């Protein structure tokens, strides 16, 4: 089974690219199942019901989130009403939403788990303990984990912790694609960061002038504004054997909106 994971979709340009091209991408790469991180989809912060519904209508099967999960006022409603959107499992249990979902394709049960790291991030429960507990409850043929974290070390550690226990682990959050895609010794596919799907001539999808002022003027307060320009799509394909739950191949994707299908 071919599973596509799409890096953080950032603002209008990023989501419009996914809206308009995901169907073609799925056909070209023979994708069976698609996961996308949507925590930056609403003008760099959070997600709305309309955006979430459109992403799913256009071919995303599961949307994962991260530290901006509740940045939009609609978040609580979206998480409660749409089972295809999940937030980090190790958030406090009192918060709306759930940390994993199991999708049945008819022949294969696919579990998707969302975790958030704790290094240089807002306080959260231990992701290692949380996922360990969840795996005792989950019954699925394939299990994919989005580790939304600040450092590559924490994501790599999670990859090794889950090696042989899940099908694949991918990192999100830092918006810069890493070139370390591989299959770990126990058969778990891994990449530290998928990258972002958004305007590349920017600072992580935000207008570069704003961020330059922030650094040059030593912490000047600013409001995120989306960048405009050529969009780059970043993601990764994991080929997983449903019989064993192990990854057999990993392919990193990176192409611009100027490329034709």
C-alpha positions in Angstrom: 0.0 0.0 0.0 1.3 3.4 -1.0 0.9 6.1 1.7 1.6 9.7 1.0 2.4 12.1 3.9 2.2 15.8 3.0 4.3 18.3 5.0 2.7 21.2 6.9 0.3 23.0 4.5 0.9 26.7 5.0 -1.7 29.4 4.3 -3.8 30.0 1.2 -1.2 29.3 -1.4 -0.2 26.0 0.1 -3.8 24.7 0.6 -4.9 25.9 -2.9 -2.0 23.9 -4.4 -3.2 20.8 -2.6 -6.8 21.5 -3.5 -6.0 21.8 -7.2 -3.2 19.2 -7.6 -3.6 16.4 -5.0 -5.8 14.3 -7.3 -3.1 14.4 -10.0 -0.4 13.6 -7.5 -2.4 10.6 -6.2 -2.8 9.3 -9.7 0.8 9.9 -10.8 2.3 8.2 -7.8 -0.5 5.6 -7.4 -1.3 6.7 -3.8 -3.7 4.6 -1.8 -3.9 6.7 1.3 -3.0 10.3 2.1 -2.1 12.1 5.4 -1.5 15.8 5.6 -0.5 18.1 8.4 -2.9 21.0 8.5 -2.0 23.0 11.6 -0.8 26.0 9.5 -3.5 25.8 6.8 -5.5 28.9 7.9 -3.3 31.8 7.1 -0.3 30.2 8.9 -2.1 29.3 12.1 -4.7 26.6 12.8 -7.5 25.3 10.6 -11.1 26.0 9.9 -14.0 23.7 9.2 -14.2 24.9 5.6 -10.5 24.3 5.0 -10.6 20.9 6.6 -13.6 19.7 4.7 -12.2 20.9 1.4 -8.9 19.1 2.0 -10.7 15.9 2.7 -13.0 16.4 -0.3 -9.9 16.9 -2.5 -8.2 13.7 -1.4 -6.7 13.9 2.1 -7.8 11.0 4.2 -6.5 12.2 7.6 -5.4 15.6 8.8 -2.9 15.8 11.6 -2.3 18.9 13.7 0.3 20.3 16.2 1.1 23.2 18.5 -1.2 25.6 16.5 -4.2 23.2 16.9 -6.3 25.6 18.9 -5.1 28.8 17.2 -8.3 29.2 15.4 -11.6 29.7 17.3 -13.3 27.0 15.2 -10.8 24.4 16.4 -12.9 22.9 19.1 -15.9 22.4 16.8 -13.8 21.1 14.0 -12.1 18.5 16.2 -15.4 17.3 17.7 -17.3 17.1 14.5 -14.8 15.7 12.0 -13.3 12.3 12.9 -10.7 12.7 10.1 -8.9 15.4 11.9 -6.7 14.5 14.9 -4.7 16.5 17.4 -1.6 15.5 19.4 -2.4 12.4 21.5 -0.3 13.7 24.4 -2.3 16.9 24.8 -4.3 16.9 28.0 -7.2 14.5 27.7 -9.7 17.2 28.7 -9.1 19.0 25.4 -11.4 18.4 22.4 -10.5 15.9 19.8 -8.6 12.6 19.7 -5.0 11.7 19.2 -5.5 8.8 16.7 -7.9 7.5 14.2 -8.3 4.1 12.5 -9.5 4.1 8.9 -10.9 1.0 7.2 -10.3 0.9 3.5 -12.2 -2.3 3.1 -9.2 -4.5 2.9 -6.8 -2.7 5.3 -7.1 -1.0 8.7 -4.8 2.0 8.9 -4.2 3.8 12.2 -2.8 7.3 12.2 -1.4 8.7 15.4 -0.5 12.4 16.1 2.2 13.2 18.7 3.8 16.5 19.8 7.3 16.9 21.2 8.3 18.6 24.4 11.7 20.1 23.6 11.4 23.8 23.1 7.6 23.5 22.9 4.7 24.3 25.1 4.1 21.8 28.0 2.6 18.5 27.0 2.4 15.0 28.4 5.2 12.5 27.5 4.8 11.4 23.8 6.7 8.2 24.4 4.4 7.0 27.2 1.3 8.2 25.4 2.1 6.3 22.2 3.1 3.2 24.1 -0.2 3.1 25.8 -2.2 3.8 22.6 -0.5 1.0 20.7 -1.8 -1.5 23.3 -5.3 -0.4 22.3 -5.0 0.0 18.6 -5.8 -2.9 16.3 -4.7 -2.1 12.7 -2.7 -3.6 9.8 -0.7 -0.4 9.3 0.2 2.3 11.8 1.6 5.7 10.8 2.9 8.4 13.3 3.2 12.1 12.8 5.7 13.4 15.4 5.3 17.2 15.5 8.4 18.4 17.2 11.0 21.2 17.3 14.2 19.1 17.2 15.4 16.4 14.9 16.9 14.6 17.9 13.5 14.1 19.5 12.0 12.9 16.3 14.8 10.5 15.6 14.5 9.2 19.1 10.8 8.5 18.5 11.6 6.8 15.3 13.9 4.4 17.1 11.5 4.0 20.0 8.8 2.9 17.6 11.0 0.9 15.2 9.3 -2.4 14.6 6.1 -1.3 16.4 4.6 0.9 13.7 4.9 1.1 10.0 6.3 4.6 9.6 7.2 7.7 11.6 7.5 11.1 10.0 8.3 14.5 11.5 6.5 17.8 11.0 6.7 21.4 12.4 10.0 22.9 11.3 8.9 23.2 7.6 12.3 22.3 6.2 12.6 18.9 4.5 15.4 16.6 5.7 17.3 14.2 3.5 17.4 11.3 6.0 14.5 9.2 4.7 15.2 5.5 5.4 13.9 2.2 6.7 15.0 1.5 10.3 16.3 -1.9 11.3 12.9 -3.1 12.5 11.1 -2.2 9.3 9.7 1.2 10.2 9.9 3.9 7.5 11.3 7.2 8.8 12.0 10.8 7.8 12.9 13.6 10.3 10.8 16.3 8.6 8.6 16.2 5.6 9.0 19.9 4.9 6.2 22.3 4.1 3.8 22.8 1.3 3.8 26.6 0.9 5.6 29.6 -0.6 9.4 28.9 -0.6 10.5 32.5 -1.0 9.6 33.1 2.6 10.7 32.2 6.2 8.8 29.0 6.8 5.8 30.3 4.8 5.7 33.8 6.4 6.6 37.0 4.6 10.4 37.2 4.9 10.4 41.0 5.6 8.4 40.5 8.8 10.8 37.8 10.1 13.9 39.8 9.1 12.6 42.8 11.1 12.0 40.5 14.1 15.6 39.3 14.1 17.2 42.6 13.1 15.3 44.6 15.7 15.9 42.0 18.5 12.4 40.6 19.0 10.2 43.3 17.5 6.6 42.1 17.9 4.9 41.1 14.7 1.8 39.5 13.2 2.2 36.5 10.9 1.4 37.4 7.3 1.5 34.8 4.6 4.1 35.0 1.8 3.1 35.0 -1.9 4.9 33.3 -4.8 5.9 29.9 -6.1 4.6 27.1 -4.0 6.8 24.1 -3.2 5.2 20.8 -2.4 7.0 18.6 0.1 6.1 15.1 1.3 7.1 11.5 1.5 5.7 8.2 0.2 5.9 5.1 2.3 5.3 1.7 0.6 3.9 -0.5 3.3 3.2 -4.3 3.2 -0.3 -4.7 4.9 0.5 -8.3 5.7 3.6 -7.4 7.9 2.9 -3.7 8.6 6.5 -3.0 7.6 7.7 -0.3 5.2 9.4 -1.7 2.0 10.4 1.6 0.3 10.5 5.3 1.1 10.5 8.1 -1.5 10.9 11.8 -0.6 8.9 14.2 -2.8 9.8 17.9 -3.6 8.5 19.8 -6.6 7.3 23.3 -7.4 4.0 24.7 -8.6 5.7 25.5 -11.9 6.1 21.9 -12.7 3.5 20.2 -14.9 2.0 16.8 -14.4 
